[in-house]
């Protein structure tokens, strides 16, 4: 299916982005493709990740120190980047 994609300036929590990039790399896809898949699955209330991918995500969370959970989703506030740079790579 042909779609029209646009560049966006979405801001994400730094460690969450690192985990997402690692998952995209694991699945050999772009970050944008991964995010589209996550959103489309969520819109239809469908599970996206296999047991194996969920295990890898748990390991990536540990590696990158991502402690945020679903319970934190609506309770986060912005803080200034520690290094003064918005790029987490």
Secondary structure, DSSP 8 states (H G I E B T S, - for coil): -------------HHHHHHHHHHHHHTT--HHHHHHHHHHHHHTT-----HHHHHHHHHHHHHHT----GGGTTS------TTS-----
